[in-house]
Each structure stands twice: as structure tokens, then as C-alpha cells.
Amino acid sequence: MEVVIRDSREAAALFVAKTIADMVRRKPHIVLGLATGRTMEPVYAHLVRFHREDGLDFSLARTFNLDEYVNIPPEHPQSYRAFMDRTLFDLINIDRRNTRVLNGLAVDANAECAAFEQEIADCGGIDLQVLGIGRSGHIGFNEPTSSFASRTRIKTLTPETLRQNAPLFGGERNVPRHVLTMGVGTILESGRCLMLVTGAEKAEVTAAAIEGPLTSMVTASALQLHRRATFVLDREAATKLKQRDYYEWVYANKPHWERPA
């Protein structure tokens, strides 16, 4: 596991965006796993800028999103399809047929999840999975106690997650209770995982994910098992790391060709 610490939220987001852009340039047919949420907004804004100013080409890329709410239509402003459209897909030259977001209105949720898994396999797997971390330490919507072997499936949200999402839906009673989410096992099969974490409120759970024991109570800790996982943190998110100085020393002494500009 690699830990990269940047001085600010802005610098951390830029690091992640440059990493994604570099991989897209190296492999135009790249398969990207994408995340949603406020932490990702500046990352996608940078990718849009790279597309417009530097010609970053997404025309051959394919994408799979981590999750989607059940029983809300894709045009709902809080759906993750709508989020991706307004922050990225509508603003770059990606082929919309190559963007896959789980269908929260699927009549047969199990069949929808199985089809999603098959589509990932048909593409040869996800090359780069972008991730955020929830306050309970979850990745995707793999809430505490999710199996590290889990596949894409329907999940029931915890009361804590419902409370966190309540402002987005105008009250807790309006938040969908269920989601479709990529499983931990599915995420771990990605060629590379890139986790972005910013803010002091995520410091403790991030330290648990990086330095704590492997536990299904913090599903992000499963990334300790991944062959190429990178955590990118701002200084606030790194405050609880016991080995923070060591991580910074390691990164400072990496060969220049292994570090984005």
C-alpha cells in the first residue's frame, strides 16, 4: 500500500486527477471504476479542464460506477447517474454507451447486479478503481460487516448513512433505504485502486483503514490486501496516522518516473 500526503484538499484532488489522466493517455481503451460524492467533484473538474485545455481523450474509455440508489430514476438530481452526467460525462467526449451506472429501477435487482459483474468481466476487468471513504470506513456502499469476498449486490443502508445523506434529500425519511453497490471482492479485483480522502472528519477512520487490523467493520481496510492500492490524503486527513513521517519519506525518495508531476 502506498500513502501519498498532499498539503491541501486542492493538491490531493489534483494529484488524483493527474494520475487518472496519465493512465488514460497511456491506455486509451482504459476501463475506469468511478466514485461519486463531494470529494470527487474537484477531481472531475480537473479532468474536464484537462480535456478542454490539453485534449485529454476519453472517446475509447469505458466506465463503471460503484453504486446507485434503489427506486430513484436516473434523472433524479441525487441519483449517481445524474451526478456523473453533470460533473463529468456531459462535459467530456466519452461515448455515453460506454458509461455504466447500476439501474436503481431494475425490476430484478439480482439480475441487474449479475449483468453488471458480467459486463466488467467482458471488458477484461477494471484497470483503475477510484474510491472515497465513508465515515464508517466503507467503500462503495459496503457498509460495516460486508464480506471482503462480496460481489455487486443490493445493500441496506445503516442509520448513520441515512443521517449523513438526509440533507441531500430534504430529510432522512426521503433517503432511499437500499442501494446497489459493487462488492468489496469486485473492487479488490481492479488492477489499481486509488483512494482520495480529505478533511479532519475522515482522519480517524482513514488511519483505521491504513494501519488498523483487517476487519469487515471498516471495509476500506480490505485495500491492505490489494496488490496496488494508493491512498491520497490531505494533511487534515493524515493527522491520525502513526507512520505519517515514514509515508512522506518513502514518497519523497521514489524514482521520479513513479510520481505524477
Residue pairs with C-beta under 8 A, 6 or more apart in sequence:
1 210
1 223
1 224
1 226
1 229
1 230
1 231
2 229
2 230
2 231
2 250
2 251
3 210
3 230
3 231
3 233
3 238
3 241
3 243
3 247
3 250
3 251
4 15
4 230
4 231
4 232
4 233
4 247
4 251
5 233
5 234
5 235
5 238
5 244
5 247
5 248
5 251
6 12
6 14
6 15
6 232
6 233
6 234
6 235
7 234
7 235
8 234
8 235
9 42
9 198
9 199
9 234
9 236
10 42
11 234
12 196
12 197
12 198
12 232
12 233
12 234
12 237
13 39
13 42
13 43
13 46
13 196
13 198
14 42
14 46
15 232
15 260
16 43
16 130
16 194
16 196
16 232
17 42
17 43
17 44
17 46
17 47
17 50
18 46
18 260
18 261
19 194
19 230
19 232
19 260
20 32
20 43
20 47
20 128
20 130
20 194
21 46
21 47
21 50
21 56
22 260
23 30
23 127
23 128
23 192
24 30
24 32
24 56
24 57
24 58
24 61
25 56
27 127
28 57
28 59
28 60
28 61
29 60
29 61
29 62
30 60
30 61
30 62
30 127
30 128
31 61
31 62
31 63
31 64
31 120
31 123
31 124
31 125
31 126
31 127
31 128
32 61
32 62
32 63
32 64
32 126
32 127
32 128
32 129
32 130
33 63
33 64
33 65
33 66
33 126
33 128
33 129
33 130
33 182
33 187
33 190
34 40
34 63
34 64
34 65
34 66
34 84
34 88
34 130
35 65
35 66
35 130
35 131
35 132
35 140
36 65
36 66
36 67
36 80
36 83
36 84
37 132
39 132
39 196
39 197
39 198
40 87
40 130
40 132
40 196
41 87
43 130
43 196
44 87
44 88
45 87
47 56
47 88
47 92
48 88
48 91
48 92
50 56
51 57
51 58
51 91
51 92
51 93
56 92
57 93
58 92
58 93
58 94
59 93
59 94
59 95
61 94
61 98
62 98
62 99
62 100
62 123
63 84
63 94
63 98
63 99
63 100
64 100
64 116
64 119
64 120
64 126
64 182
65 80
65 81
65 84
65 99
65 100
65 101
65 102
66 131
66 139
66 140
66 141
66 181
66 182
66 187
67 80
67 102
67 140
67 141
67 179
67 180
67 181
67 182
68 79
68 80
68 81
68 101
68 102
68 103
68 104
68 179
68 180
69 76
69 78
69 79
69 80
69 104
69 176
69 178
69 179
70 104
70 109
70 154
70 176
70 177
70 178
70 179
70 180
71 104
71 105
71 176
71 178
72 78
72 79
72 104
72 105
72 176
73 79
73 104
73 105
74 81
74 82
74 101
74 103
74 104
74 105
75 81
75 82
76 82
78 168
78 169
79 104
80 101
81 101
84 99
84 101
88 94
89 96
89 99
100 116
100 119
102 112
102 113
102 116
102 152
102 180
102 181
103 112
103 180
104 176
104 179
104 180
106 112
106 180
109 154
109 180
110 153
110 154
112 180
113 151
113 152
113 153
113 154
113 180
114 152
116 152
116 180
116 182
117 151
117 152
117 186
120 126
120 186
125 189
125 190
125 191
126 189
126 190
126 191
127 190
127 191
127 192
128 190
128 191
128 192
128 193
128 194
129 187
129 190
129 192
129 193
129 194
130 194
130 196
131 139
131 140
131 187
131 193
131 194
131 195
131 196
131 220
131 223
132 139
132 195
132 196
132 197
133 139
133 195
133 197
133 202
133 205
133 206
133 209
133 220
134 161
134 164
134 205
135 160
135 164
135 201
135 202
135 205
136 143
136 144
136 158
136 160
136 161
136 205
136 218
137 144
137 205
137 208
137 209
137 217
137 218
137 219
137 220
137 221
138 144
138 146
138 161
138 218
138 219
138 220
139 184
139 187
139 195
139 219
139 220
139 222
139 223
140 181
140 182
140 183
140 184
140 187
141 155
141 157
141 161
141 179
141 181
142 150
142 155
142 181
142 183
142 184
142 187
142 219
143 155
143 156
143 157
143 158
143 161
143 219
144 158
144 216
144 217
144 218
144 219
145 216
145 217
146 155
146 183
146 184
146 216
146 219
147 183
147 184
147 185
147 216
148 184
148 185
148 188
148 214
148 216
148 219
148 222
148 225
149 183
149 184
149 185
150 183
150 184
150 185
150 186
151 183
151 185
151 186
152 180
152 181
152 182
152 183
152 186
153 180
153 181
153 183
154 178
154 179
154 180
155 178
155 179
155 180
155 181
156 177
156 178
157 165
157 175
157 176
157 177
157 178
157 179
162 172
162 175
162 177
163 172
165 175
166 172
166 174
166 175
168 175
169 175
184 219
184 222
187 193
187 222
188 222
188 223
188 225
188 226
190 226
191 228
192 228
192 229
192 230
193 223
193 226
193 228
193 229
193 230
194 229
194 230
194 232
195 220
195 223
195 229
195 230
195 231
195 232
196 232
197 206
197 231
197 232
197 233
197 234
197 237
198 233
198 234
198 236
198 237
199 234
199 236
199 237
200 236
200 237
200 239
202 237
203 236
203 237
203 238
203 239
203 240
204 240
205 218
205 220
206 220
206 231
206 233
206 237
206 238
206 240
206 241
207 240
207 241
207 242
208 218
208 221
209 218
209 220
209 221
209 223
209 224
209 231
210 224
210 231
210 241
211 241
211 242
211 243
212 218
212 221
213 221
214 221
214 222
214 224
214 225
215 221
223 229
223 231
233 241
238 244
238 247
241 247
251 259
